[in-house]
Amino acid sequence: MSQQDGFASGLLLGTLIGGVVGGVLGAVISSRLDAKLTDEENESLTAGDNNSQKSAKRRQMRASANENLEIEATRRSLEDKIAQLNATIDDVRKQLGNVNSNSSVSNE
């Protein structure tokens, strides 16, 4: 019994420590990324170049178009996989139906 009690308390302690360490690490990383993004935005605003802002918007538009294409390709891939799974399920049902019908005939 003492081993089970030790396991439960160790699991609880490990979960607690892991949650705290993960939370602190996530907060530090996100604050650094946030500061980096803020610095980049300030640099682009102080530059005052309309051309750089236009090119940034163009890059965003291209990125969103690429994302849409990737999403569409992923959706089609998933639809194909679902169709394959449905076909496999139908085949297994037929095989099981044949097995069940054969076993009922042999029992009679």
C-alpha positions as CSV (number, residue, x, y, z in Angstrom):
1,M,0.0,0.0,0.0
2,S,2.8,2.4,0.7
3,Q,4.0,2.2,-2.8
4,Q,0.6,3.2,-4.2
5,D,0.4,6.1,-1.8
6,G,3.9,7.2,-2.9
7,F,2.9,7.0,-6.5
8,A,-0.2,9.1,-6.1
9,S,1.6,11.8,-4.2
10,G,4.5,11.8,-6.6
11,L,2.1,12.0,-9.5
12,L,0.3,14.9,-8.0
13,L,3.5,16.7,-7.1
14,G,4.9,16.2,-10.6
15,T,1.8,17.5,-12.1
16,L,1.8,20.6,-9.9
17,I,5.5,21.3,-10.6
18,G,5.2,20.7,-14.3
19,G,2.2,23.0,-14.5
20,V,4.1,25.8,-12.7
21,V,7.2,25.4,-14.8
22,G,5.3,25.2,-18.1
23,G,3.2,28.3,-17.1
24,V,6.3,30.4,-16.3
25,L,8.1,29.2,-19.4
26,G,5.1,30.0,-21.6
27,A,4.8,33.5,-20.1
28,V,8.5,34.3,-20.6
29,I,8.5,33.1,-24.2
30,S,5.3,34.9,-25.1
31,S,6.5,38.2,-23.5
32,R,9.7,38.0,-25.6
33,L,7.8,37.3,-28.8
34,D,5.4,40.1,-28.0
35,A,8.3,42.5,-27.4
36,K,9.9,41.5,-30.6
37,L,6.7,42.0,-32.6
38,T,6.2,45.4,-31.0
39,D,9.7,46.5,-31.9
40,E,9.2,45.4,-35.5
41,E,5.9,47.3,-35.7
42,N,7.5,50.5,-34.2
43,E,10.3,50.3,-36.8
44,S,7.8,50.0,-39.7
45,L,5.7,52.9,-38.3
46,T,8.7,55.2,-37.8
47,A,10.0,54.5,-41.3
48,G,6.9,56.3,-42.7
49,D,7.3,54.6,-46.0
50,N,4.0,53.9,-47.7
51,N,5.8,51.5,-50.1
52,S,6.9,49.3,-47.2
53,Q,3.3,49.3,-45.8
54,K,1.9,48.4,-49.2
55,S,4.4,45.6,-49.7
56,A,3.6,44.3,-46.2
57,K,-0.1,44.3,-47.1
58,R,0.7,42.5,-50.3
59,R,2.7,39.9,-48.4
60,Q,-0.2,39.4,-46.0
61,M,-2.6,38.9,-49.0
62,R,-0.3,36.4,-50.6
63,A,0.1,34.6,-47.3
64,S,-3.7,34.4,-46.8
65,A,-4.1,33.1,-50.4
66,N,-1.5,30.5,-49.7
67,E,-3.2,29.6,-46.5
68,N,-6.5,29.2,-48.3
69,L,-4.9,26.9,-50.8
70,E,-3.3,24.8,-48.1
71,I,-6.5,24.6,-46.2
72,E,-8.3,23.5,-49.3
73,A,-5.7,20.9,-50.1
74,T,-5.9,19.6,-46.5
75,R,-9.7,19.5,-46.7
76,R,-9.5,17.4,-49.9
77,S,-7.0,15.1,-48.4
78,L,-9.1,14.5,-45.4
79,E,-12.2,13.9,-47.6
80,D,-10.2,11.3,-49.5
81,K,-9.1,9.6,-46.3
82,I,-12.7,9.6,-45.0
83,A,-13.9,8.0,-48.2
84,Q,-11.2,5.3,-47.9
85,L,-12.2,4.6,-44.3
86,N,-15.9,4.3,-45.3
87,A,-15.0,1.9,-48.1
88,T,-12.9,-0.2,-45.7
89,I,-15.7,-0.2,-43.1
90,D,-18.2,-1.4,-45.8
91,D,-15.8,-4.2,-46.8
92,V,-15.4,-5.3,-43.2
93,R,-19.2,-5.2,-42.7
94,K,-19.7,-7.4,-45.7
95,Q,-17.0,-9.9,-44.5
96,L,-18.6,-10.0,-41.0
97,G,-22.0,-10.4,-42.6
98,N,-20.7,-13.4,-44.6
99,V,-19.1,-14.9,-41.5
100,N,-22.2,-14.4,-39.4
101,S,-24.5,-15.9,-42.1
102,N,-22.1,-18.9,-42.5
103,S,-22.0,-19.6,-38.8
104,S,-25.8,-19.5,-38.5
105,V,-26.2,-21.9,-41.4
106,S,-23.6,-24.3,-39.9
107,N,-25.3,-24.2,-36.5
108,E,-28.6,-25.3,-38.0
